Amino acid sequence: MKYVIGIDLGTSAVKTVLLSKEGNIVCEQAQPYPLSRPEAGWSEQNPEDWVQQTLSSLCQLMETSNVNPEDVEGISFSGQMHGLVLIDANGRVIRPAILWNDTRTTEQCRRIEKTLGDKLLTIACNRALEGFTLPKLLWVKEHEPELLEQASLFLLPKDFLRYRLTGNLAMDYSDAAGTLLLDVRNKCWSSEIAEAFDLPMSLCPTLVEAFEQTGTLLPTVAEFTKLLPETKVFAGGADNACGAIGAGILSEGKTMCSIGTSGVILSYEQRKELKLDGRVHFFNHGEQDAFYTMGVTLAAGHSLTWFKETFAKDLSFDELLQDIHLIPAGSGGILFTPYISGERTPHPDADIRGSLIGLDAGHTLSHAARAVLEGITFSLRESLEIMRQSGKEITEIVAIGGGSLNETWLQMQADIFEAPVVKLENEQGPAMGAAMLAAYGCGWFSSLRACAEAFIRPARVYSPNPQQVEEYQGLFSLYQQVYGLTYELNRQLTVYRR
């Protein structure tokens, strides 16, 4: 029996999975690490924590599974996007990593827009948002210039981890696309963008494909993890790209709905010259010469968690949602907008805040809970609409994450999205995608699509209910009005947020 390992380097923990050649999860482990918030809006981590916890997780994976190390052929990675890791000429970390959810760089984003103008979308294909890497580099250049002068290279989180496991430095295209320094369509670093901000091109690492081998394990790493030094290590990809691979989003019409803390609508794209004007993200896929479009709801699952912790703290999620199937579409006239942390798509607005509109004395907790789910799903549909307006046909949507755990919510997604929604038999998200990159890299399959056909198994398909679809069309139209009607109110309320 042969195996591969997928490593998913998340924001709060690292997850490792051992996958057999038949696509079965044999074993999985996870190890947490802390998040530091030294100032309001800042979000940092110590990259060495990623390394130590990954080594620990790999060691536990091998001990628990009891597989022969000779049978583990390859390892690959999925990683949290955008985080800035600076290393010196000796490969040492210069400062804590600045993460994707760090919001200190608003001023730098405006500077990028002013300096580059239309060239930003032409070259990098994305708007300047606080989460991206270039604004973080500019913040360090402005506030910690002595540290940037020491820097030999910038890396993204999973690339630093892979470097510490192999000694080799590289970055794949799917992760590089989230830096704002990559010429996305031409798959090369943009000297025009770097020179506009006086950043040396030498800071940018070598670019590779997500499935490309980037070394083997260092002897000390192999000894600690109980793996062999000759174990092949592959580049891996951005967490969303790997999530797409792990959900089989590898051909036209295939789309993914991932609901975790945030929510993502991601659709496979082959059209290189697609014009989206920055309304949704346009990134390189983990599959060679393919792309994906992606819209983001900042507080998807987070909205549901907030609602439960605020209004039903003593209930489990299952208890909170157990009666929502008894509530008709529209939740008895309640609309919820999930803007509790601002919004990303289609409104890149850090100041907008959520609304719960239409409450009356006859409403129950179940009415409000269903309204929260509907609002999250309406927000995600807004991303789908942008993609459809570009000419894309959405043939099916694969649900992963927390949104795939409740049958009523899955049917709601099919009705609101107006497309079949697929629940997978064994959903492992980005970790599965990372393992699939290793399986393909090892030569188990002729393509990632062939790997997906063998590894990914649908459990159930939820088809749109025509009557519910019609009901939700009217409700969605109302939902789309809430942002504009509450925009100015939220601006005036910002002075009271303390």
C-alpha positions in Angstrom: 0.0 0.0 0.0 1.3 3.4 -1.0 0.4 6.8 0.7 0.8 10.5 0.4 0.5 13.2 3.0 -1.4 16.5 2.8 -0.4 19.3 5.1 -2.9 22.2 5.6 -1.3 25.2 7.3 -4.3 27.1 8.6 -4.6 30.3 10.7 -5.2 28.5 14.0 -3.8 25.0 13.5 -1.9 22.7 11.1 -3.7 19.6 9.9 -2.0 16.6 8.4 -3.8 13.8 6.5 -2.5 10.4 5.3 -4.2 9.3 2.1 -4.1 5.9 0.5 -3.7 5.2 -3.2 -7.5 4.6 -3.3 -8.2 8.0 -2.0 -9.2 7.0 1.5 -8.2 9.0 4.6 -6.2 6.6 6.7 -5.3 9.0 9.5 -5.4 12.7 10.4 -3.9 14.8 13.1 -4.0 18.5 14.0 -1.9 20.8 16.2 -2.8 24.3 17.2 -0.6 27.4 17.5 -1.2 30.9 18.9 -2.3 34.1 17.2 -0.8 37.4 18.3 -2.6 40.7 18.2 -0.1 43.2 19.5 -2.2 46.2 18.4 -5.7 46.8 17.3 -6.2 45.4 13.8 -2.8 43.6 13.8 -2.6 39.8 13.3 0.7 38.0 13.6 2.2 34.6 14.2 5.7 33.2 14.8 6.6 31.1 11.8 8.7 28.7 13.9 5.4 27.7 15.6 4.2 26.5 12.3 7.3 24.4 11.9 7.3 22.8 15.3 3.6 22.0 15.3 3.8 20.5 11.8 6.7 18.3 12.9 4.7 17.2 15.9 1.6 16.5 13.8 3.6 14.5 11.3 5.2 12.5 14.0 1.8 11.7 15.6 0.4 10.9 12.1 3.1 8.3 11.5 2.9 6.8 15.0 -0.9 6.6 15.1 -1.2 5.2 11.6 1.6 2.7 12.0 2.4 2.8 8.3 5.8 1.8 6.9 7.7 5.0 6.2 8.9 3.4 2.9 5.3 3.4 1.7 4.9 7.2 2.1 5.8 8.5 -1.4 5.1 12.2 -1.2 4.1 15.3 0.8 2.5 18.5 -0.3 1.0 21.6 1.2 -2.0 23.9 1.4 -1.5 27.2 3.2 -3.2 30.3 4.5 -2.7 33.0 1.8 -1.1 36.4 1.7 0.9 36.2 5.0 4.3 38.0 4.9 7.3 36.1 6.1 10.7 37.9 5.7 13.9 35.9 5.9 17.5 37.0 5.8 20.4 35.6 3.8 20.8 32.8 6.3 17.1 31.8 6.1 16.3 33.2 9.5 13.0 34.9 10.1 13.4 38.7 10.6 10.1 39.5 12.2 6.7 37.8 13.0 4.6 36.9 10.0 1.9 39.5 9.2 -1.2 37.4 8.4 -4.0 37.7 5.8 -6.5 39.0 8.4 -4.2 41.9 9.5 -5.8 45.3 8.6 -3.1 47.8 9.4 -2.4 48.5 5.7 -5.3 50.6 4.5 -3.0 53.6 3.8 -0.7 51.4 1.8 -3.6 50.1 -0.2 -4.7 53.6 -1.2 -1.1 54.4 -2.2 -0.9 51.3 -4.4 -4.2 52.3 -6.2 -3.0 55.9 -6.6 0.5 54.8 -7.9 -0.6 52.1 -10.3 -4.1 53.1 -11.3 -5.6 50.8 -14.0 -2.3 48.9 -14.2 -3.1 47.1 -10.9 -6.1 45.3 -12.4 -4.3 44.8 -15.8 -1.3 43.1 -14.2 -2.3 41.7 -10.8 -6.0 41.2 -11.8 -7.1 42.1 -8.2 -7.9 45.2 -6.1 -5.5 46.4 -3.4 -7.0 45.0 -0.2 -5.5 45.0 3.3 -5.1 41.2 3.3 -2.7 41.0 0.3 1.1 40.8 0.6 2.3 43.9 -1.2 0.6 46.3 1.2 2.3 44.5 4.0 5.7 44.8 2.4 5.1 48.5 1.9 4.1 48.9 5.6 7.3 47.2 6.7 9.3 49.4 4.3 7.7 52.5 5.8 7.6 51.6 9.5 10.5 49.1 9.9 12.9 50.0 7.0 15.9 48.5 8.8 14.1 45.1 8.8 13.3 45.2 5.1 17.0 46.1 4.4 18.0 42.9 6.2 15.5 40.8 4.1 16.9 38.5 1.4 13.5 37.1 0.4 9.8 37.2 1.2 7.8 34.0 1.5 4.2 33.0 2.1 3.4 30.8 5.1 3.4 27.3 3.5 6.5 28.2 1.5 8.5 29.0 4.7 7.3 25.8 6.2 8.3 23.8 3.1 11.7 25.6 3.2 12.3 24.5 6.8 11.4 20.9 5.9 13.5 20.7 2.7 16.0 23.5 2.7 14.6 24.6 -0.7 13.1 28.0 -1.5 10.2 28.5 -4.0 6.6 29.7 -4.3 3.8 28.3 -6.4 1.7 30.4 -8.8 -1.6 30.0 -7.0 -0.2 31.5 -3.8 1.9 34.1 -5.6 -1.3 35.4 -7.3 -2.4 36.7 -3.9 0.6 38.9 -3.4 -0.3 41.7 -5.9 3.2 41.3 -7.3 2.5 38.6 -9.8 1.6 39.2 -13.4 -1.3 36.7 -13.1 -1.9 36.0 -16.8 1.7 35.8 -17.8 2.8 33.8 -14.7 5.8 35.9 -13.7 6.8 38.5 -11.1 5.9 42.0 -12.3 9.0 44.2 -12.4 6.7 47.1 -13.2 4.9 46.8 -9.9 8.0 46.1 -7.9 9.9 49.1 -9.4 6.9 51.4 -8.8 7.5 51.0 -5.1 11.3 50.6 -5.2 11.2 47.0 -4.2 14.1 44.8 -5.4 13.1 41.9 -7.6 15.6 39.8 -5.6 13.0 39.7 -2.8 10.8 37.5 -5.0 11.3 33.7 -4.8 11.5 31.3 -7.7 8.1 30.4 -9.1 7.0 26.8 -9.6 3.8 24.8 -10.4 1.8 23.6 -7.4 2.5 19.9 -8.3 6.2 20.4 -8.9 8.7 18.6 -6.7 10.7 21.0 -4.6 13.0 18.7 -2.8 13.1 15.9 -0.2 13.0 15.9 3.6 16.1 17.2 5.5 17.7 14.3 7.4 16.9 15.9 10.8 13.2 16.4 9.8 13.0 12.8 8.6 14.5 11.5 11.8 12.0 13.4 14.0 8.9 12.6 12.0 9.7 8.9 11.4 9.7 9.5 7.6 12.4 8.8 5.1 14.8 11.5 3.9 14.0 10.5 0.3 10.3 11.3 0.7 9.3 13.6 -2.2 8.1 17.0 -1.3 5.9 19.0 -3.7 5.3 22.8 -3.8 1.6 22.8 -2.8 -0.8 25.7 -3.2 -2.9 28.4 -1.7 -5.6 27.1 0.6 -8.5 28.1 -1.7 -6.8 26.6 -4.7 -6.2 23.4 -2.8 -9.8 23.5 -1.5 -10.9 23.7 -5.1 -8.7 20.7 -6.1 -10.0 18.7 -3.0 -13.6 19.5 -4.1 -13.0 18.5 -7.8 -13.3 22.1 -9.2 -11.2 21.2 -12.2 -13.4 21.9 -15.2 -15.7 24.6 -16.6 -19.0 24.9 -14.8 -17.6 23.4 -11.6 -18.0 25.8 -8.6 -17.3 25.5 -4.9 -19.1 27.0 -1.9 -16.9 26.8 1.1 -18.3 28.1 4.4 -15.9 28.4 7.3 -15.3 31.6 9.4 -15.5 33.4 6.0 -17.3 32.1 3.0 -16.0 31.6 -0.5 -17.6 31.1 -3.9 -14.9 29.8 -6.2 -15.4 28.8 -9.9 -13.0 27.1 -12.3 -11.9 29.4 -15.2 -9.9 28.9 -18.4 -10.6 32.3 -19.9 -7.3 34.1 -19.6 -8.5 37.5 -20.6 -11.6 37.6 -18.5 -12.6 41.1 -17.5 -14.1 41.3 -14.0 -12.9 44.9 -13.0 -11.8 43.6 -9.6 -15.4 42.7 -8.5 -14.2 39.2 -7.6 -10.7 37.8 -7.2 -9.0 36.3 -10.2 -6.1 33.9 -9.3 -4.0 31.2 -10.8 -5.3 27.7 -10.1 -3.2 24.8 -8.7 -3.8 23.1 -12.1 -1.4 24.2 -14.7 -2.4 27.2 -16.9 -5.9 27.4 -15.3 -7.4 30.1 -13.2 -10.3 30.6 -10.7 -12.6 33.4 -9.9 -13.5 33.9 -6.2 -15.9 36.0 -4.2 -15.6 36.3 -0.4 -18.1 36.9 2.4 -16.0 37.9 5.3 -18.3 36.7 8.1 -20.1 33.6 6.8 -19.8 30.9 9.5 -18.6 33.7 11.8 -22.1 35.3 11.6 -23.7 32.0 12.7 -21.2 31.6 15.5 -21.8 35.2 16.6 -25.5 34.7 16.6 -25.3 31.5 18.7 -22.9 32.9 21.2 -24.9 36.1 21.6 -28.5 34.7 21.7 -28.2 31.0 22.3 -24.9 30.4 24.2 -26.2 27.3 25.9 -27.3 25.5 22.8 -25.2 23.5 20.4 -25.3 24.4 16.7 -27.4 21.3 16.1 -29.9 22.3 18.7 -30.0 25.9 17.4 -30.8 24.7 13.9 -33.0 21.7 14.7 -36.3 23.5 13.9 -35.3 25.7 11.0 -36.8 23.3 8.5 -40.2 24.2 10.0 -39.7 27.9 9.1 -40.8 28.9 5.6 -38.5 30.6 3.2 -38.1 34.3 4.2 -38.0 33.5 7.9 -41.3 35.1 8.5 -40.2 38.5 7.0 -36.7 38.8 8.5 -33.6 39.7 6.5 -30.1 39.4 7.8 -27.0 40.9 6.2 -23.7 39.2 7.4 -21.6 42.4 7.5 -20.6 42.0 11.1 -16.9 42.3 10.1 -17.4 44.5 7.1 -17.7 43.0 3.7 -15.5 41.9 0.7 -17.7 40.9 -2.2 -19.4 42.6 -3.9 -18.8 45.5 -1.4 -15.2 45.9 -0.4 -16.2 48.0 2.6 -14.6 47.8 6.0 -17.1 50.1 7.7 -20.4 48.5 6.7 -22.1 46.5 9.5 -24.8 43.9 9.6 -28.5 44.2 9.9 -31.4 42.1 11.2 -34.5 43.7 9.7 -38.2 42.9 10.1 -38.3 41.5 13.6 -41.7 41.4 15.4 -43.1 39.9 18.6 -44.2 36.7 16.8 -40.7 35.7 15.7 -38.8 32.9 17.5 -35.2 32.0 17.8 -35.6 29.6 14.9 -37.0 32.4 12.7 -33.9 34.5 13.4 -31.5 31.5 13.0 -32.9 30.7 9.6 -32.7 34.3 8.6 -29.0 34.3 9.5 -28.4 31.2 7.2 -30.4 32.9 4.4 -28.4 36.1 4.7 -25.1 34.3 4.5 -26.3 32.4 1.5 -27.7 35.6 -0.2 -24.3 37.2 0.3 -22.6 34.3 -1.4 -25.1 34.4 -4.3 -23.9 37.9 -5.0 -20.5 36.5 -6.0 -22.2 33.9 -8.1 -24.2 36.6 -10.0 -21.0 38.4 -10.9 -19.6 35.2 -12.3 -22.8 34.5 -14.3 -22.8 38.1 -15.7 -19.3 37.3 -17.1 -20.9 34.6 -19.2 -20.1 31.6 -16.9 -22.6 28.8 -16.7 -22.7 27.3 -13.2 -23.5 23.6 -13.7 -23.1 22.4 -10.1 -21.8 23.7 -6.8 -19.8 21.5 -4.4 -20.4 22.4 -0.7 -17.6 22.1 1.7 -17.0 23.3 5.3 -19.6 24.1 7.8 -22.2 24.9 5.2 -22.2 21.2 4.2 -23.2 19.9 7.6 -26.9 20.8 7.8 -29.3 19.3 5.2 -31.8 22.2 5.4 -29.0 24.7 4.7 -27.8 22.5 1.8 -31.3 22.6 0.3 -31.4 26.3 0.9 -28.2 26.8 -1.0 -29.6 24.9 -4.0 -32.7 27.0 -3.9 -30.9 30.4 -3.5 -28.1 29.6 -5.9 -30.5 28.1 -8.5 -28.1 25.2 -9.1 -27.6 21.6 -7.9 -25.5 21.5 -4.7 -23.3 18.4 -4.1 -22.4 17.1 -0.7 -19.2 15.0 -0.7 -18.8 11.6 1.0 -15.4 12.4 2.6 -14.8 16.2 2.6 -11.4 17.2 3.7 -11.1 20.5 2.0 -7.6 22.0 1.4 -5.8 19.1 3.1 -7.3 16.7 0.5 -6.2 19.0 -2.3 -2.7 19.1 -0.9 -2.6 15.3 -0.8 -4.0 15.1 -4.4 -1.1 17.4 -5.5 1.3 15.0 -4.0 -0.5 12.0 -5.6 -0.4 13.6 -9.0 3.2 14.7 -8.5 4.2 11.1 -7.6 2.8 10.0 -10.9 -0.2 8.1 -9.6 -2.5 9.8 -12.1 -2.1 11.3 -15.6 -3.9 14.5 -14.5 -5.4 16.2 -11.5 -8.8 15.6 -13.0 -8.1 11.8 -13.1 -7.1 12.0 -9.5 -10.3 13.8 -8.6 -12.4 11.2 -10.4 -10.8 8.5 -8.3 -10.6 10.3 -4.9 -13.8 12.5 -4.8 -17.1 10.8 -4.2 -20.5 12.6 -4.1 -22.7 11.5 -1.3 -25.9 13.4 -2.3 -27.1 16.0 -4.7 -29.6 18.7 -3.6 -31.7 20.0 -6.6 -33.4 23.4 -6.6 -37.0 23.3 -5.6 -38.8 25.5 -8.3 -41.3 26.9 -5.8 -38.6 27.8 -3.3 -36.5 29.3 -6.1 -39.2 31.7 -7.0 -39.7 32.7 -3.4 -36.0 33.4 -2.9 -35.7 35.4 -6.1 -38.0 38.1 -4.6 -36.2 37.9 -1.2 -32.8 38.2 -2.9 -33.9 41.3 -4.7 -34.8 42.8 -1.3 -31.5 41.7 0.2 -29.6 43.5 -2.5 -31.2 46.8 -1.5 -30.1 46.6 2.2 -26.5 47.6 1.6 -27.4 50.8 -0.2 -30.2 51.7 2.2 -27.9 51.3 5.3 -24.7 52.6 3.9 -25.0 56.2 5.2 -26.4 55.1 8.5 -23.4 52.9 9.1 -21.0 55.7 8.2 -22.7 58.0 10.8 -22.6 55.2 13.4 -18.8 54.7 13.1 -18.2 57.5 15.7 -20.1 55.4 18.3 -18.1 52.2 17.9 -16.0 52.1 20.9 
